[in-house]
Amino acid sequence: MDADETAEKYNTAQEEKSTDKKFVPVCNICGEKHWPHHFLVPCVNKKRKEAKAKAEAKAKTRAKKMAKTEAKAKARAEAKAKARVEAKARKREKAEARAAAEKRSYVKAIAEADQKLQAEIEARSKAENEARTERQARLRAEKKATAYAQARDEAEVKAQSEAVARATAEDRAALEAE
């Protein structure tokens, strides 16, 4: 650990010096800017680089898993939302169909009621015409019967008066003949 601490101190010192714009070579092992430590120990940051790469790989894998999980959750949520919208659309269509059916049945009932009313009006008119015709026929028949009865009464009265006149004439003739 002492080597790591010294490397960190060295790296921070290097970073401070890098502001001075001095040349510092890039290590071909760890990829950081520092001077080589020793020709037998090429780079002290090798383990740190491997740990960093391993951590980055884990983070990348974890990010992929998270993205995949989020994509699945998003797809599920979208599917639920789509299903909800479709259910609402079906429900609205059913309600519209039900309303249209009720309207058609209402219109049909009104049409049937109108037809019944027209038929009743025609039947009533026909019955009134028949009653009027029958009343007129009855009145004519009554007039004829009254005229016939009057004529008969007049004929009877005339026949009686003639009979009475004949009888009186016969009585006179008989009285005269006596």
C-alpha positions in Angstrom: 0.0 0.0 0.0 2.9 2.3 0.5 3.6 2.0 -3.2 0.1 3.0 -4.0 0.2 6.0 -1.7 3.5 7.1 -3.1 2.1 6.6 -6.6 -1.0 8.7 -5.8 1.2 11.4 -4.3 3.4 11.3 -7.4 0.3 11.4 -9.6 -1.1 14.4 -7.8 2.2 16.0 -8.0 2.3 15.3 -11.7 -1.1 16.8 -12.1 0.0 19.9 -10.3 3.0 20.1 -12.5 0.9 19.5 -15.6 -0.6 22.9 -15.2 2.9 24.3 -15.9 2.7 22.7 -19.3 5.8 20.5 -18.9 6.2 17.4 -20.9 5.1 14.2 -19.1 5.1 10.9 -21.0 1.9 8.7 -21.2 2.4 5.3 -19.7 1.7 2.5 -22.3 0.6 0.2 -19.5 -1.8 2.2 -17.4 -2.5 5.1 -19.8 -1.8 7.8 -17.3 0.8 10.6 -17.6 3.8 9.8 -15.4 7.5 9.1 -15.6 8.6 5.5 -15.6 9.4 4.3 -12.0 12.1 1.6 -12.7 12.9 -0.4 -15.7 12.3 -3.7 -13.8 8.9 -2.4 -12.4 7.3 -1.0 -15.5 4.2 0.6 -13.8 2.9 0.7 -10.3 -0.7 1.7 -11.5 -1.2 -1.6 -13.4 -3.4 -3.2 -10.6 -5.3 0.0 -10.2 -5.9 0.1 -14.0 -7.1 -3.5 -14.0 -9.4 -2.8 -11.0 -10.6 0.3 -12.7 -11.3 -1.6 -15.9 -13.0 -4.3 -13.9 -15.2 -1.7 -12.1 -16.0 -0.1 -15.4 -17.0 -3.4 -16.9 -19.2 -4.1 -13.9 -20.7 -0.7 -14.1 -21.3 -1.1 -17.9 -22.9 -4.5 -17.3 -25.0 -3.1 -14.5 -26.0 -0.2 -16.7 -27.0 -2.6 -19.5 -29.1 -4.6 -17.0 -30.7 -1.5 -15.7 -31.4 -0.2 -19.2 -32.8 -3.6 -20.2 -35.0 -3.7 -17.0 -36.1 -0.1 -17.6 -36.9 -0.9 -21.2 -39.0 -3.9 -20.1 -40.8 -1.8 -17.5 -41.4 0.9 -20.0 -42.7 -1.6 -22.5 -45.0 -3.1 -19.8 -46.2 0.4 -18.9 -46.8 1.2 -22.5 -48.6 -2.1 -23.1 -50.8 -1.4 -20.0 -51.5 2.2 -21.2 -52.3 0.9 -24.7 -54.6 -1.8 -23.2 -56.3 0.9 -21.1 -56.8 3.1 -24.1 -58.2 0.2 -26.1 -60.5 -0.8 -23.3 -61.7 2.8 -23.0 -62.2 2.9 -26.8 -64.1 -0.4 -26.7 -66.2 0.8 -23.8 -67.0 4.1 -25.7 -67.8 2.1 -28.8 -70.2 -0.2 -26.8 -71.8 2.9 -25.2 -72.2 4.5 -28.6 -73.6 1.3 -30.1 -76.0 1.0 -27.2 -77.1 4.6 -27.5 -77.6 4.1 -31.3 -79.6 0.9 -30.6 -81.7 2.8 -28.0 -82.2 5.6 -30.5 -83.2 3.2 -33.2 -85.7 1.4 -30.9 -87.0 4.7 -29.8 -87.5 5.9 -33.4 -89.1 2.5 -34.2 -91.4 2.8 -31.3 -92.4 6.3 -32.3 -93.0 5.1 -35.9 -95.1 2.2 -34.7 -97.1 4.5 -32.4 -97.6 6.9 -35.3 -98.8 4.0 -37.5 -101.2 2.9 -34.8 -102.4 6.4 -34.3 -102.9 6.8 -38.1 -104.7 3.5 -38.3 -106.9 4.5 -35.3 -107.7 7.9 -36.9 -108.6 6.2 -40.1 -110.7 3.6 -38.3 -112.5 6.3 -36.3 -113.1 8.4 -39.4 -114.4 5.4 -41.3 -116.6 4.5 -38.3 -117.9 8.1 -38.1 -118.6 8.1 -41.9 -120.5 4.8 -41.6 -122.4 6.1 -38.6 -123.3 9.2 -40.5 -124.4 7.2 -43.5 -126.4 4.9 -41.3 -128.0 7.8 -39.5 -128.9 9.4 -42.8 -130.3 6.2 -44.1 -132.3 5.8 -40.9 -133.6 9.3 -41.2 -134.6 8.7 -44.8 -136.3 5.4 -43.7 -138.0 7.2 -40.9 -139.2 9.9 -43.2 -140.4 7.3 -45.7 -142.1 5.4 -42.8 -143.6 8.6 -41.5 -144.8 9.6 -44.9 -146.2 6.1 -45.5 -147.9 6.1 -42.1 -149.2 9.6 -42.8 -150.5 8.5 -46.2 -152.0 5.4 -44.6 -153.6 7.5 -41.9 -154.9 9.9 -44.5 -156.1 7.0 -46.6 -157.8 5.5 -43.5 -159.3 8.9 -42.6 -160.4 9.3 -46.2 -161.8 5.8 -46.3 -163.6 6.3 -43.0 -165.0 9.6 -44.1 -166.0 8.0 -47.4 -167.5 5.1 -45.4 -169.3 7.5 -43.2 -170.4 9.5 -46.2 -171.6 6.4 -47.9 -173.3 5.2 -44.8 -175.0 8.6 -44.3 -175.9 8.6 -48.0 -177.3 5.1 -47.6 -179.2 6.1 -44.5 -180.6 9.1 -46.4 -181.4 7.0 -49.4 -183.0 4.5 -47.1 -184.9 7.3 -45.3 -186.0 8.7 -48.6 -187.0 5.4 -49.8 -189.1 4.8 -46.9 
